[in-house]
Amino acid sequence: MGKATGIIEVYGLAAAFAALDAGCKAADVTVETFDKNKPANAEKLPVPLIVMIKFRGTVEDVKAAVEAAEETAKSITGVISKHIISNTEPSTEKMLKLNAFDKK
């Protein structure tokens, strides 16, 4: 059985770090590498960068981490989306390691 995965997308790197910190303090989770996306309509967004945080752990811990991260990010720039996968499939596990921060 795979670990649960919590995914939350926020506006900006500062909000992402604050949300990550809040999530890790709220629950016993680990974190995969951040991912980023600069959408085509970036100039119309509150912050022109979308960052995805990926929490891993039990379903209960992941839910608590995502909730804490959401509350924190909303107070800074905002949340775009969030989702929890209760039992992550092995093929999805591989995709969680991918991130756009390594790309030039």
C-alpha positions, 0 to 999 in steps of 0.5 A: 500500500502506497503512502497518501499524497497531498498536493496544494498549489499556491501563488509564489515561492514565499507562500510556498515556503510558509505553507510548507513550514506550516504543513510540516509543523501540523503533521508527521509528513515528508515533502517531495520537491516543489514544482513550479509553473509560470502560466501564460496569463502570469501578468494577471495573477497575484504572483506570476509563479504557481508552486506545487507542494507535495506532502507524503504520509498517512491520510490523516497526517496529509490532510492535516498538513494540507489544511495547515498549508492552505490556511497559511497560503491563503493569508499570504497570496492564495491557493489555486487548488488542492487534492489528496490521494489516499493510496498513491499508485507506484506509477504516480510515485515516480511522477512526484519526483519530477519538478520544473525547478531543475529545468533551465 
